[in-house]
Amino acid sequence: MDCNYASAFSVLSSLYDIKIDFAAVEPELDDNGDVTKEHRVNKQRITMSPALAKDLAEKLSDIVASYESRYGKIPEVLTTE
């Protein structure tokens, strides 16, 4: 199984499917190696039926609730989209 790390995502939908694009935010460096800006690199698109997306949302909600009860509240992610 291929494994990618995602630090960003976006969700698209139509009548028949839901698409989730996973991406990584990577730095752009100048000649001195200093970060000048960041850019988004798309890594993977997953397309699924609305029914499967609903099941995924429920499973993610359950696992996040379990994680937070064990380790504490997860801080909100600031997005720039």
C-alpha positions in Angstrom: 0.0 0.0 0.0 1.3 3.4 -0.9 1.4 5.9 2.0 1.4 9.7 1.7 1.3 12.4 4.3 -1.2 15.1 3.9 -1.1 18.5 5.6 -4.1 19.9 3.7 -7.2 18.8 2.0 -10.2 20.0 0.0 -13.6 18.5 -0.7 -15.6 18.7 -3.9 -19.0 17.2 -4.5 -21.5 16.5 -7.3 -24.9 14.7 -7.4 -23.1 11.4 -7.8 -19.8 11.5 -5.9 -17.6 13.2 -3.3 -14.0 13.9 -4.1 -11.4 14.5 -1.4 -8.0 16.0 -2.6 -5.2 15.4 -0.2 -2.1 17.7 -0.4 1.1 18.6 1.3 2.1 22.2 2.0 5.8 22.5 1.1 8.1 25.5 1.5 9.8 27.4 -1.3 13.4 28.4 -0.4 15.5 31.2 -1.7 19.2 30.9 -2.5 20.2 31.2 1.2 17.8 28.4 2.2 15.3 30.7 3.8 11.6 30.0 3.4 10.1 32.6 1.1 6.6 31.2 0.8 4.7 27.9 0.9 2.9 26.1 -1.9 0.4 23.3 -2.0 1.3 20.0 -3.8 -1.6 17.7 -4.6 -0.8 14.2 -3.6 -3.9 12.1 -4.0 -7.6 12.3 -5.0 -10.1 9.9 -3.5 -13.5 9.7 -5.2 -16.4 7.9 -3.4 -20.2 7.7 -3.4 -22.1 10.1 -1.0 -23.2 7.0 1.0 -19.6 6.0 1.6 -18.5 9.6 2.3 -21.3 9.7 5.0 -20.0 6.5 6.6 -16.4 7.9 6.5 -17.6 11.1 8.2 -19.3 9.1 11.0 -16.2 6.9 11.5 -13.9 9.9 11.6 -16.2 11.6 14.1 -16.1 8.6 16.3 -12.4 8.1 16.2 -11.7 11.9 16.8 -14.1 11.7 19.9 -12.2 8.7 21.2 -8.8 10.3 20.6 -9.9 13.5 22.4 -11.3 11.6 25.4 -8.0 9.8 25.7 -5.5 12.6 25.0 -7.4 15.9 25.2 -9.0 18.3 22.8 -7.4 18.7 19.4 -6.7 22.3 18.5 -8.5 23.9 15.5 -6.5 24.0 12.2 -6.1 27.4 10.6 -6.8 27.1 6.9 -5.8 29.6 4.2 -8.2 28.5 1.4 
